[in-house]
């Protein structure tokens, strides 16, 4: 194998692994409860998911039905703290901002957005059809 081919293969392996989001897992009861505290209206959670970004930061998504609405919404938040002991919550997408009182992550110094692989992974998983 030529030296250039090896470099191309290593680059492909590195960049393909670098773009993968963390592992998908159910959101903890504590994460869901903390997020629900910020909702303006009562909601029923239909499905949840969490993807770890670092040891103390999770992307958490909820597919939920808000009181008075016929169509479920998908909200995505960043929750800081341990999974079973969350502390801070920030909204990531417009649905989360519309239905909850938490500050948008875009108004902070957090480097998170809906373009992040973790957010996209959750959105795709929760998109119940």
C-alpha positions, -999 to +999 in steps of 0.1 A: +000+000+000+013+034-009+019+061+017-007+084+003-034+056+004-026+050+041-031+087+049-064+088+031-077+057+049-066+070+083-082+104+075-115+087+066-114+066+098-106+096+120-133+119+105-160+092+104-154+085+141-152+121+150-186+129+135-205+102+155-226+114+184-224+097+218-245+066+225-283+069+227-299+060+259-332+067+277-333+100+295-333+096+333-364+102+354-345+131+371-337+147+337-373+144+325-386+158+358-363+188+357-372+196+322-410+192+329-407+218+357-400+244+331-430+237+309-457+263+307-485+237+303-488+201+316-473+176+291-474+139+286-440+125+276-444+099+248-408+091+243-374+103+256-338+100+247-304+112+259-270+114+243-240+122+264-217+150+251-193+149+280-192+136+316-215+163+328-235+174+298-264+156+280-285+164+251-320+153+262-350+151+238-386+146+246-414+137+222-444+152+242-480+162+239-489+195+256-523+201+271-546+216+245-525+204+215-533+176+191-499+171+176-469+160+196-438+182+197-401+173+199-381+195+222-343+192+227-325+206+257-290+205+271-289+192+307-258+197+327-249+176+357-248+139+363-275+119+346-293+111+379-285+145+394-291+171+368-286+207+376-291+232+347-313+231+316-310+251+284-332+249+253-316+239+220-345+239+195-374+262+189-400+238+202-382+235+235-381+273+237-417+277+228-430+253+254-406+258+283-392+287+303-355+277+301-329+300+286-318+292+250-284+277+248-277+301+219-279+330+244-251+315+265-215+306+260-224+270+255-212+257+222-244+237+213-269+239+185-293+218+165-265+212+140-246+191+165-246+154+158-260+147+192-291+169+186-296+154+151-294+119+165-320+126+191-343+144+167-342+115+142-348+089+170-378+108+185-394+116+152-424+092+156-443+088+124 
